[in-house]
Every structure is written in C-alpha cells, then in structure tokens.
C-alpha cells in the first residue's frame, strides 16, 4: 500500500482491518524517520516486535529491509509466536518509490518462492491530487507502479472534480483497477489477483536511502508534555503552518488538551488540518511529528515550540488579568 504523504493510507488500513475480509493480516509499517505515528495509530508499540491487533492481525515495524522483516515474520509464525496469516500488507512511507520494495522481493529467491505475486495498491488523495502530482515525482512513481487505485477524501470534492479525476487517472494509469469505496471484499479480490501490468524484467531500485536524502525530505518530532487548551493549541499550529506553508508537507501526532478528556489524533496535509478525533488507549506523552521539504523540519519544529510557548504565556497573562 503506497500513496503520497497524507493520502490516507493509515485511515484506509484501519477500515480494512475492521472488515472480515482482512482479518488474519500481517501489517508491516515503514515510516519516514523515527517518528512512529502510524504504529501508534494502528495501536501498536514503538518497538520492532510484532504486536497483536484485533481480528487475528499482526503489526510490526520495518527492520533493516523488507525481505529481512518478511523472513522474521514467517519464522515467528512457524514457531507459533504469531497467529495464522492469510496476507501481508506493507504500508510504505509517503515518499516511497514502490520499485525499490518490488525489486527486493524480485531479487530474493526465498521471497519469490514463499509469497504470491505482489500487488501494489496506491491511495490517491482526491482533494489534493493536482498539486501532489505536479510537484512530487514520488507520487508519479507510486501511480506508475499501481495495480489498483483507491481514491480517498471523495467526500471533500464535488461531482465535477470527481469525474475529471477519474478521466485523468484513466490517462495516467490506464492499467490500474479503480476500486470502489468500502468494497473490502472487492479490494481483497483485486489485490490477490495476478499483477495486472506485465513486467518483462524485475524493477530496478531507484536512488533511495535510509536518510531519504534522495527525496530532499526531513523529519522532526516535538514532544508536548503539558496540557494546553484546545483553542490555544489550535492557534499555535495554525500559526506555524501559515509561517511555513511552502515547506510543510505533513504534520501528525497525538496531543492532550486541558478541555478534552481523551487524547486527540492530529493530522494535516500541508497546511490543512483535519478535524481532530479522540484517540482512546493512548497513554504516552503528546507529540507532533513534522515532515517537511529539504532540511526545514527542524526549523518548523522550533517555530511550533515557540508558538506553543507564546500561547501558554498569553493564556497565563489572561488568567492573571482576570484575577486582579
């Protein structure tokens, strides 16, 4: 499962795992940097050990490389350390080039003989597709290797834009099957078919490395240990996003605010923040993970700290003025 930053991969994966069609799945999460958000969102630990999910599913983090992680998962299954597995879903980073993972499997005799042919599901952000496609070669590569396409955020666009997007996808990836929303039985059937686009030779890995220098992407993580009112927190993140609008790609994390009893799941695609949702069961300190162009993540993280501090100071001043 691939798709650009903020396309909705983890959201779709959540919905898939609720459906009986995808019970007994193993999930391998591969993320940008050491930020661990998607593992948190899938209710796993931040350790590399496989974690049991509902429906007989297992989740683990990518270690060393894909084939190593697959071998470890199969070995644990044979030893009875994890439940039976019908399929393995790899959720890639938002800047991943699928050809690298496909090449790892194609080049390894054990992987080729152990698993059915790999299918690539690409999640396309219907709301932001135009700018994402125009500005990011990673998004173009992800669609080029798609066997099937899932459109996210259709509720945020009108019928005219939807029709134009379908027509555009037909030109950009005519070989890819377009999947209907919430048809998880159909989704599973599509993913278990033989690869739709015949490849005469194994895909060659493209320039990519653990640090993602080839993508000109950086990450940072801001710990948020104190509770802050939602209005103050919202103002701080909105101000930060506006200050760094050209460079901010993604912001995601979990925060605790003083006027809401449960932790809140926070996500943005560029400067647009989604409505926060309660995140039951999270018992660690709050944080926000930042993904940015170039080396700007650290700068954005510092701006966020400054804006949060200013919001706390302003709130303290208001309380002092009210008491005098």
Helices and strands as residue ranges (DSSP letters): H 9-18, G 20-22, E 25-29, H 37-41, E 51-52, G 54-56, E 58-61, H 66-78, E 87-91, H 98-106, H 109-114, E 121-125, H 129-135, H 137-144, E 148-152, G 154-156, H 159-172, E 177-178, H 184-191, G 213-215, E 217-224, H 230-243, E 248-255, E 264-269, E 272-273, E 277-278, E 286-293, H 297-323
